[in-house]
């Protein structure tokens, strides 16, 4: 069961299987304006980015008013010949207090801007999106965020090249080599973090990194690159719904692992629909998945009763019809499940949270023909709110296109040929720094980056000192579990403990 990808909230995130690919490019607002000269793009005609702009804002956290500076600005990416080959935009929130830590935030995709963590999870303002009942045409009003991290850390949200307003200044074939591949992505983003620290005299601050989905894939690799190549040590890393090991979903014909990863999240969604989701219930499901389920899967036809046991238990856990589970052999493929679970209502579930639904416009087609319900629903509110904030509230005037999600960047992306994840760098970073704290946070109902994968990954790591230095925490909800107020509050409390360790 190799999970198809077109973009790890992703969100945001790891973009879902490309059922429909929108017909737009990753145009950063300048390339299409640049014109041609000698058969190549003339990037000298790009509209220049404005100078960094700062405004004073305030928000309320736990009944306390906080005043802060909101800055929209950019940093250049320079090649080894001193030529600027890209402009990377950032949004920073800082407070004039001594010894405040600084946190750098990245979303995923590849092809997602940082708007989802910014306006959804930890920025000082919040726009509601990503939950059941949210509509793309709901007012994109930014309100004070009760779950913000601003009271205990400054924050910098980075938009990788081709996302947000960030843009390449080189042709597409060169940009693919310099920005749209695993190693190149890690190296230039690490340098952006370093350059921001130097530019703002913050090298001596405590430093943290948060990454969501494919940003969670980036997290350990950037941390390790900063440690070993640029000489900057992170104090802590928070990985939100991370995509740590792509190979875990390979070879579903032989390995039980792909089915082990998704069954607990499918079961969590069923429990939630019946109002029975709890830590105790999920512990029982995790124990079954690690025990009798995997044992019976491995027995296969050597034990004819094994299939019967699996079908009976998986039917109970999933809430699906027994015949559907029997035809699947108790192995629930994600997209088939998402079409089946709400088929009677004419709806589809989202792989990012299967209890978030939309109407299926092609219910009689043999395969799903529309994009994911959450992905299609979050682009309008996040884009509207962020562009309004940047251009009107802050006054950083730029007329280019803002890419909250760029399918073009994802299409151009060159992934590792060996499909390696970031577990190696996670282990190495923790081994190098005995004080490094790592929090891995998941929503129980996420099928794009299931929590079970991180549980198994961490349980196979050596302890390396204090076992609490690397923790996995789960919350009600899906990939963007922070769209639910209670889950966002729990995340905030757990993150504060990580920062308090220093």
N, C-alpha and C positions, 0 to 999 in steps of 0.2 A: 504494500500500500504506500507507494511513493506519493507524498503530498504534492499536488501541482501548485505552482507559484506563478503569479504575475507581478508580485510586488513584495513579515517578522517585523502594531497599534503599538500604529499599529502606534502604524498607528504608530505615522502612528506605529508603523507596524509592517508586518509581513503581509503584502497584498495577496488577495485570494486568487483562486484559480481563474484564469482569464477566460471567462465565458463570453464576455463582450469587452472589446478594447475600444475606448473612446477615440475618435479620430482627431486627436490633438497632439502636438509635439511638446517636448519639454522646453519649449521656448521660454527663456528666462526674462522676456520682456525686451531683449535687445537684439538677439541674433537675427530675428526676422526684419529688424529695422536696419541691419548693418549694410545691406546692399552687397554687390559683388564687384570684385576688381581682379582682373586676370584669372577669372574662373574660380576664385576662392573668396570666402567671406572676408569682407573688409571690416574687421572688428574695431578699427579706429573710429568708426562712425557710431559706435554704441553710445547711447545716452549716458553720460557719466552719473555715477551714484552720487547722491547728495552727501554733504559732510555729516558726520555723526550729529544727532540731535537728541537733546535731553529735555524732558518735562518733569515737573514735580507732581506726584500723585499721592493718593492715600487709600488705604483699605482698612477694614476692621477684622481683627482676629481675636476670638475669645473675648469680645467686648472691649478690646483695646485698639485704639486707632494708631496705625503705623503710617508715617510719611516716608516716601521713598522716591528715588530718581528712576525714571523709566527712560532707557537710552536705546535708540535704534541706530545702528551703525554698520560698518563693513570692515573687513580685513582683506588684503590682497593675498592671492596664492602666487608665489614667485618661483619660477623654475631655476635650474642651476646656472643659467646664464643671466639671471637678474631680470628676466622678462615677466611681467604680470600676466598670468594665464587664466586667472579667474578672480571673481569678487565674491566673497562669502559674507552674507548678511547675518547679523545677530540682533537679538533683543536682550538687554540686560536690565535687571532690577537690583538696585543697590541702596544701602542705607549708610549714612555717615556715622558709623560706630566703629570703635576700635576692636581689632582682633576678630572680625566676622569671617566665617568661612565663605568660600566661594564654590558654587556647584555649577557644573556644565551639563547641559541636557541635550540629548539627541533622540530623535525618533528613528523610524526604520524604513521599511519598504523592501529593498532600496527604492527610493523615490518619494519618500514622505518628508515633509517639512517638520519643524519642531512645534507646530501650532497645537498639536494634540496634548502634549505634556504641558505646554504653556497655558492654554486656555481651558484645558480639561482637568489637569491633575494638580499642578503645584505652583502655577503662577499666581500673582495677587488678584487677578480677575478671572472669572469663570463664565463660560458659555455652555449651556446644557446641550449635550448631543450624545448619541450612541446608546441610549436606553430605549426599551420598548415604549412606544407611544410618541417618541420624538419625531418631529416632521421637519424636512428640509426647509419648509416655508415658515417655521416658527420664527418669531423675532430673534435675531442674533444679538441679544443684549448682553453685554459683559457686566456682571455683577461681582461684588466682593466675594472672594473665594474663601470659605471657612476652612478648607483643607490646604491652604497655601503653606509653603515652607519658608516664606519670607521672614517670619519672626525669628528664625534661627540660622538662616543662610542667605547670602546674596546669590543671585542666579543669572546664568547666561545661557540663552537658548540659541542653538546654532542650526542654521539651515544649510545642509550640504549643497554642493553645486548641482544645479538643475531643479532645486526645490525652493519654495518660497520665492524671493526675488533673486537669490544667488544664481550666478551665471558664469559660464565659461567664456573665455575670450579667444578660444581656439576652435578650429573646425571639429565637427562631430567625431571624425575618425581619431583625431588626436585626443579629444576630450575623453573618449572611451578608454584610452590607455592611461591618461593622467588622473581620471576621477572615477570612472565607472567600472572598477574592478576591485576585488577584495583588498589586496595589499595597498594599492594606490590610495584607496579610500581611507584606510586606517592611517596612512602616513601623512596625508595632507590635513586631515581633521585633527590629528595629534599636534601638528604644527600650528594650526589655528588656535588651539587651546594654549599652547606655549606662547604664541605671539600676543594673545589677549592678556595673558598674565604679565608679560613684560611691558606691554604698552600701558597697562593700568597699574603698574607697580604692585602687583599682587602675588609675586612669586613666593613670598614668605607666609602667605595665608594658608590656613588649612584648606585642602582641596578635595572635592568630591565629584563623582561622575554618575549621572543617571542616564540609562538608555532603555528605550522601550522597543520590544519586538526585535527587528533587525538591529535597532539601536542597542538591544541587549546582546546581540552577537558582537557588535562593535565594542561594547564595554570592556570585556577582559582584554581584547587585543589592543585597544587604545591604552589601557592602563599599563599593560606590559611594555608597549612601545615607548610610552612616556618614561617609565622606570628605567629602561635599559638603553634607550637611544637618545632621548632628549633630556634626561636627568631631572625629571619632575615626578615626584611620588604622590599618588593619590592617598588620602587618608581613608576613604571609603568609596564603595561602588554599590549603587542600587540598580538592579536589573528588573525592569517591569515587563512582565509577560515575555521573557526573553526567548530568542530562537538560538539555542546554544549548540545543538548538534543535528545538522540536517540529515546525517546518515542514519539516525535512529528510526526513521520512517521507511528505510529501504528493506526490500526482501520480505514482504509480508507473506510470501508463499512458504517460507521456511522459518523465519524468526517470529516468535510470539510478540516481540517488542512493540511493533506498530499497533497491535490491538490492545496491548496493555496500556499504552499511552492515552488512548482515546476513551476506553470504557469508563474510567472514573469521571471524566468530564461529562459524558453522556448521562451517566447515572446522577451526577450532581444536578443537571438540568431537570431531570425527571423529579428528583426530590423537591426542587424549588417549585415546580409546577403544582406540587401537592402540599406545599407549606411545611415540608419536613427536613429541609436542609439544615445540617448542624455539623459541628466538629466531630461529634461522636458517630453520626451516621457516615460521614466521609471516612473516618478511620476504619470502620468495618469494610467499606468498599475497597479502600487501598489494601487492607489486609487480604481480602479475597483475591484481588488482582495479582498481588505478589505470591499468593499461595495456591489455592485450588484452581484458579483460572489458568494460570500459566502452566501448572502441572498437567491439567487436562488438555490444553492446547498441544503440549509437547507429546502427549501420548498418541494423539491422532487416532488412526484406525486400529492401532494395537489394542485399544480398549474401546469396544463399541459403545459402552455406557458413558464414556467420557463426553461424547457429543451431546447425549441426552442431558447430562448434568449441566453442561455449558448452556445449552438452549434454555433450559428451565430457569437457571439463575440470571442469565443475561436478559431474558424476557421480563423477569421481575424488576431488575435494576433499571432497564431502559424505558419501560412502559410501552414498548412497541408490540405489535401483533406477533404472536408466537410463530406464525407461518413465515413472516418476514425474517425473523431472527433465525429460524431453521434453515431457510434458503441461504442465509449468509453464513451458516455454520457458527453462529455466535461471534463472528468477526465483523464488526460494524464499520463499514467504510464511511468516511465523514460525509461526503456529498450525497451519497444514497440515503444516509440517515436524515440529513437536513431536509430532503425532499419528502421523506416518509413521515416524519414526526408530526407535521401539521398538514398533511395531504388532505385530510377530511375537511379542513377549513379553507382549502385553496391557497395556502400560504407556504412560504419558505422560511426556514430558520437560517440564521447567520452562523458561519463558522467561527466568528469572533465571540458570539454569545448566542447559543441556539434558541434561547427564549426571546430573542429580538427578531421580529418577523416582518415580512412584507408580502404583498400579494404576488402570486406566481402568474405572470402574464402568459406563460406557455405551459399550462398544467398537463397537457397531453403529449408533450414532446418526450422523446425517449431519454433525453438528458437535459439538465438545467440550461436554459438559454439566456438567463439574465444574470447580472452581476450580483455580488453579495449585498444583502439588505443593509448592513451597517455601512459598508464602503460607499454605496450610492447615497446614503442619507446624511453623511457627515461633511461632504465637500462644501455644500452651500453655506451652512452656518459658520463653519470654521473659517472659510475664505472671506466671507463678508465681514465677520467680526475682526479678523486680523488685519485686513486691508484698511478698514475703517480706523482701527487703532493706530496703525503705522502712518497713514497718510493724513488723517484728520486730527486725531488726539495728539500724537507726537509731532506731526507736521513734517515727517520725512517724505518729501514729495517725490514720487517716482511713478511713471505711467506704465511701466512694464507689467506683464502678466504675473500674478502670484500663483504658484503651483503648490497647493496644499498636498496633492498627490500627483506625481508625474508617472504615468504609465510608460511614457517614452524612455525615461531614465531606467525604469525597470526592464524594459525590452532590451536596452543597450548593455545591460549589466553583464560583465564577465565573472562568473562564479568560479571558485576553486575547482579545478578538474577532479581532484580527489574528494570533493564534497566534505572537506574537514570543517569542523565547527570551531568553537572558541574554548572548549573545555581544557585543552592543553595550556592555553595562555592564562585561563582562570587558575589552574593549579600552580603554574609558575609564579604568577603575581602574588598569590597567597604565601607561597614558599619564600619568595624574596623578602617580603615585608611581614614580619611577625605581628605587626600592629594593624595591618590592613583589615577593614571590616567589609563584609559582603552580605547584602540582603537581596534575596531573589524573591520577587513578589508576583503572585499569579491570581487570576480569577478561576474559581473552580470550574466554571462552565466554558472555558476557552478551548476550542477545538483547533485553532490555528497554531497555538503554542501551548500544548497541554501541560498542566502543572506536574503531571506524573513524570514527565521527562526530567525536569529539574530535580525532583525528589530522588530519582534513581541515580542521576549524575552526581549529586552531592553525597549520597550514601556510599558511592564507590570511591570518593576522595579520601586520602589519608587525613587524619585529624589535624596534624601540624599545629599542635599547641591547644589552644582553647577551642573546643568544638563549636562554640557559639559564634566564632568569627565568620563562619559561612552558614547562613540560615536560609531556609525556604519557608515562606509564609503564604497561606492561601486565604482568599476572601470570597464572599458571595459576589457573583457577577462573572463577566467574561473577560475578553482581552482588555477592554477598557473598563475594568471593574470600578475604577475611580469615578465613573459616571453616576454611581450610586453613592449618596452621601454617607451612609454608614460605613461602606467599604473604604471610601476615601479617608474617613476619619481614622479607621484602623490602620491604614497604610501610614498616615501621618504619625501616629503614635509609635509605630514600629521604626520608622525612619528616624524619629527624634532620639530613640535609644541608640541607634548607630552613631549619630553625631555626638551624643553625650559620652560615648566611649572615649572620646579624645578631649 
